[in-house]
Amino acid sequence: MKTKQKILAISGSTRKNSTNHRLLKAIAEISKNNFDVTFYDELSLMPSFNPDEDNENVAKEVARFRQLISESDGVIICTPEYAHGVPGSLKNAIDWTVGTADFSRKPTLLITASTDGKYGHAALLETLRVIEAKNISELQLLISFASTKIDAENKIIDSQTLNNVKTLLNKLEVAMDQSTAETE
């Protein structure tokens, strides 16, 4: 029997019951037979990125974030768009990983779930390409009007969105299998 792959699920929203948190919970339920999902909900605890503080004594919140990425087989980021951009807390956390290349060659799935989302999605997609998140061009989805596509019980109720999410989860699993094979 195949071992469950470890996924780090990061919501770009700091609101506890945001659509993005609920979508990640739905994804965890859909994929529970294949993935062991760890939710990262500490974005608001991260100190502001400062290259002068990115050293052997880095803040414990930053060290924990990096460790969780390192220990995962893949990452799922589900984020809203704020003011046509990436939420500041999410971008800040990602900035802390640039110098250590934590996302480099790590299969990463990006879902932007917002009212529109196209500007924030494009910006974060470019950031993830620059930091070499693996397969990011194939592992991305924009869900416009996301709050209408998931219910209060964390179920994706829009059939097209559900199919798109399942397809991407399958692609993520393949990408993680390939990454594991490359490192063995």
C-alpha angles and dihedrals in degrees: 000000000000118000116243113256119237116243126189108209114202123187115204089208121084091201108108097223100031123147087252093055090047092049091052089051089051090050091049090053093047092050101035093118093055107028137050101212124205114192117218109204102157101095092120090058095059116108117234111276112264119170089208089063095046096100141101089299096054116157114279091240090058093045090051093049091050092047093051090052091047093050094049127089090212144357132230117198117191113182144164124227116247119199090340091306148079115291107262096232092054094046089048092054092048090049088060089061099052097086094044096043093226092157094043108123091352111135104243129185117202121200119178108197112181143114091279108343102173097119097046090043093053092047095050092043089057092048091051091049091052092052090047101244103181121253092353093147091060097034103064138100135180114209109191118198087016097170089067092055101058128052133219090266091060095254122139103235099181108087095208092051091047091051091047092050093048091049091052092047089055090050090048091052091052091048091051091048089052092049091050091050091049092055096047 
